Amino acid sequence: MLGVFWFHAQEISFNACLVQMYFIHVFSIIESAVLLAMAFDRLVAIREPLRYATILTNDVIIGIALVIAGRALALVFPASFLLKKLQYHPVNVLSYPFCLHQDLIKTTVSSRRVSSIYGLMVVICSMGLDSVLLLLSYILILGTVLSIASMTERMKALNTCISHICAVLTFYTPMIGLSMIHRYGKHASPIVHVLMANVYLLVPPFMNPIVYSVKTKQIRDRILKKFKQQKV
């Protein structure tokens, strides 16, 4: 992006595009899995508060992290290999300001059936599965919260999940929007595609620190203290 804005470098080689696509998709799958792991953390904290430390031990957390990273690396690598085997036009214009699998497939001149099917399988096995498990986790959390007799304790338990829910919405909403534009917005203005792609890539990492800063009392108090000092 800096190359585009500073040096007007509007071209990218095929191999560099594959590398860029690989890491974008890997980190997206990792982020989705991290959100799922955080939902599991909230589920254990609310359903089994007395056993939280014994369930989520350091070894379990390290194991979850290794599975998250390993799944992402393993799922995306074959997609890059399949794209490498396809034939393309000498010069291609991408819909987005960076390389994505669904965009690269459209520039091929050979059959893209296998790559398309594998790309769909990757989405189902990563974001699709994660979203279902996220929903299941919050159904269990809600069931546990509703079983608490005290309304104050209910609100306290739900309040611990607000930041995570906002992070989930911040991640999945732009992704769904980009998918809908890609699927049904073939005749839309190129600006729409570029805008949605930038929202998908930039909004989640931009919003997450804000979401967790607002909900973390220590950080919120320090920010308010800074503003008060500036006014004085």
C-alpha positions, -999 to +999 in steps of 0.1 A: +000+000+000+029+024+008+044+015-026+011+024-043+006+057-025+043+069-023+058+055-055+027+048-077+039+012-080+007-002-094+022-034-107+032-066-089+049-097-101+029-130-100+052-146-074+050-115-051+012-116-056+011-152-045+032-145-014+010-115-005-022-136-010-008-164+011+000-143+041-033-123+039-053-155+039-032-171+066-035-142+090-073-139+083-077-176+092-055-172+123-076-141+134-108-161+130-094-190+150-081-166+177-117-152+180-130-187+185-103-194+211-114-162+230-150-174+229-139-207+244-120-188+271-152-168+279-172-201+279-149-217+304-147-186+326-185-183+328-194-220+330-165-233+351-151-203+370-136-224+398-118-248+373-107-221+349-070-223+358-069-261+357-087-263+323-068-235+305-033-244+316-002-231+298+002-263+280-033-262+267-029-225+256+003-234+237-014-264+221-043-242+209-018-216+195+001-243+176-032-258+162-044-223+151-011-215+133-007-250+118-043-251+104-039-217+087-005-226+072-016-260+060-050-249+045-036-220+024-005-236+010-022-259-014-043-230-027-011-212-037+003-243-053-029-248-074-028-212-085+008-216-095-001-243-120-028-223-138-022-202-169-029-165-169-031-136-194+003-117-198-012-086-181-041-087-156-060-060-137-071-070-102-103-058-086-087-051-053-056-031-043-040-064-030-040-100-040-068-124-029-075-159-040-110-152-054-096-123-074-066-142-089-089-170-100-108-146-123-077-138-143-069-174-154-073-186-190-072-223-180-098-243-160-101-230-125-126-256-112-102-274-088-089-241-074-124-228-069-136-259-052-105-260-029-109-223-021-145-230-010-134-259+011-108-237+028-135-211+037-158-238+050-131-255+071-119-222+086-142-192+088-173-213+082-165-238+110-152-211+133-184-190+129-206-221+138-185-229+168-186-192+179-224-192+177-225-225+196-202-211+223-224-180+228-255-202+230-239-221+258-228-189+274-262-174+272-278-205+286-254-204+316-260-167+322-298-171+321-295-198+348-279-173+372-304-161+397-290-126+404-297-100+377-265-081+387-244-113+382-260-119+348-251-084+336-216-087+350-211-120+332-224-106+299-204-075+302-172-096+301-182-107+266-191-073+250-156-065+238-152-100+222-186-097+205-176-063+190-143-078+178-162-107+162-186-083+144-157-061+133-140-091+117-169-109+101-190-080+089-164-066+064-156-101+053-193-109+045-196-075+028-166-082+006-179-117-003-213-103-012-198-076-034-176-102-051-205-125-057-233-101-066-216-068-075-200-077-108-215-046-124-207-023-094-182+005-097-145-005-092-144+021-064-169-001-045-147-031-048-116-012-037-135+004-008-148-029+005-115-046+002-098-018+022-125-020+048-120-058+050-082-055+054-079-023+076-110-019+098-105-049+121-069-041+132-079-005+135-110-011+156-098-038+179-075-016+200-103+009+203-128-017+214-106-032+240-094+002+252-129+014+258-138-018+278-106-020+298-110+002+329-073+008+335-067+019+299-099+040+299-089+058+331-054+066+318-069+080+285-094+102+304-066+113+327-045+124+297-074+144+282-080+161+316-043+171+318-045+186+283-075+207+292-058+220+323 
